[in-house]
Amino acid sequence: MSELVHMHSIGNSLKDVKVEFKKDLKLDVSGISIEGKQGEILNIPRWVAEVLESEKHVEIQDVDMLVQLKQAVEKEIMLGQFDLSTLQVQQQADPHFYIKLKSYMKGLPEKDYDRVESMLNKLLRTRQTKIIRLADASKLTAEIAQKLSVEEREFYNNLHDNSTKFSKTILGNKK
């Protein structure tokens, strides 16, 4: 995982997520205090929610990333081979689409994980082909940047730089 993606993943785990308490809980660890009654819904940092969920204390009430993934695949196919769709979560552009999807996938049973991974691969192959064409043709514009995830922006910029270097190797610098 690149440093950039790692940093964004940490940022995502620090954001709040809604949880429903499965039992009464009062917790105070290292300056973090969490208190909730059974059935109560609160916002707590995602990393804490994941630990509490693994111990069956809470259930995370998160965005259904499977629905978001299906919509992304459909949009990408519908747009054809030269237009790139905007990756979205809950109808908003989201540069952390893949980070959120990978986090969601961690909690899936193996059978469901494989099905979601197959859809993700389809999305990746489609978007990768489009990004390669775009990056070869031009520098990253604001319009294109807002359609890309953080991982895809890094990929785009690397491709563009390598394409430019390759062209200069063959054609040389203009006088």
N, C-alpha and C positions, 0 to 999 in steps of 0.2 A: 504494500500500500504506500502510495506516495506521501510525503510529509504533508502536502496540502490537504489531501483527502483525510489523513489521520487527524489533522487539526480541526477540520470541519466535522468529523465524526465525534470528536470530543465535545465540540460546541453543541452538537445535536443532543448528546447525552446529558448536557447541562440544562437544556430547555425543559420547561414543565410539561407534564402530560396528565390527563385526567385519570384517576383511579377510583375504583369502588372498593371499599374495605369489606373483606369477607368475614372479619371478626374485629372486635374491639382491639385497638392497638395504641400503645403509648411508647414512643421511642425517642431516646436522646443520646446521640452518639457524635462525638467530636464537634459539638456545637450545632448539630442538625437535630431539630426537634420536629417530630411528626406525631400527631395525635388524631385518631379517627375512630368513629363508632361503626359497628357493623351496618352495612347498607349506605353509609355516607359516601359522597363523592367529593373528592378534593383534587387540587392540582399540586403535584410534587415533582421534583426533578426526575427526569427519565431514568437516570442511572439508579436512583433509590427505588423507583417503581419496579425496575427489572429485578432487583435483589428481592424486594418484598413479594413480587409475583412468583419468583422461583420458590419461595417458602410458603406459598399459598395464603399469604396475608391479604393481598389485594389482587384485583383484576384490572389490567390496563384497558382503558376505554380509548383506543387509538383509532386513527383513520384506517379504513380498510384498504390497505395498499394493493390488494389483489384487484379491486375495482379500478383503482388508479392505473395499475399496470395494464389491465385490459383496455381501458380507454386510450392509453398512450399508444399501444400497439395498433389499435383500430385507426386512430388519427394519422399515425405515421404511414400506414398502408394507403389510406384514403388520399393523402396529399401527393402521392406519386414519388418518383425517384429524385426529383430535384428540389423539392420544398421540405423544409424541416419544421416539425411542429414544436410547440413550447411544452416542455415537461411541466406538468401541473400536479399539485396535490390540493384537493378541495377547490377547484376552479381558480387557483392562483399559481402563477409561475413559481417554480420551486427548484433552485439550484442544488438542493440536497435530496432530490428525488431518489437517486440510487442508494444513498446513505440510509434514508428512511426505509426503503424497500429491503435492503440487506438486514436491517434491524428487525423488521417485521418477519422476514423469512427465518430468522433464528428460532422463533417460537413455533414453527410449523412442524407437524409430523412428517416423516420422511417421504411418504407417498405424495402429500400436498406440496412439500418442498420441491420435489422433482418436477411436478407439473408447473409450478411457478417459475422455477429455474429455466424450464424449456421456453416459457413465454418471454422471460427476461432475455434469453439468448436471441430470440427472434427480434425483439426490440433493438438489442445491441447491434446485431448484424445489419439491420436496416438503417439505423442511425449512423453507424460507423461508415457505411458506404457513402451516405450523403455528406457526412463531415469531411471525408477524404476529398470528395469533389470540390466542396466549398473552400477548404483550406488550401487546396492546390491553386485555386483561382484568385483568392484575395485574402488580405489581412482580415482579422476578426473585427467586425463592425458591431456597434451597439445593438443593432437589430438582431444580429445572429447571436450575440453573447447572451441576450435575455432569454433565448430559447434553449440554452445549453446548461447542463449540470456543471458543477465544479470540475468533475473528472473530465467531462467532454471539452471544457474550455482549455484545460491543460493539454489534452490530446490535440485539439485544433491548433493551438499555438506551436506545439512541437512539430506537427505536420507541416504547417506553413513555413516555419524556419528551415526545416529539412528540404522542402521543395524548393525554396528560394536558393539555398546553398547548392543543391543539385543543379539547378538551372545555371547558376553562375559558374559552376565547374565546367559545364558543357559550353556555354556561350561566352564566358568571360565577363569582365566588367565593361560597361559601356564607356567609351572615351568621351 
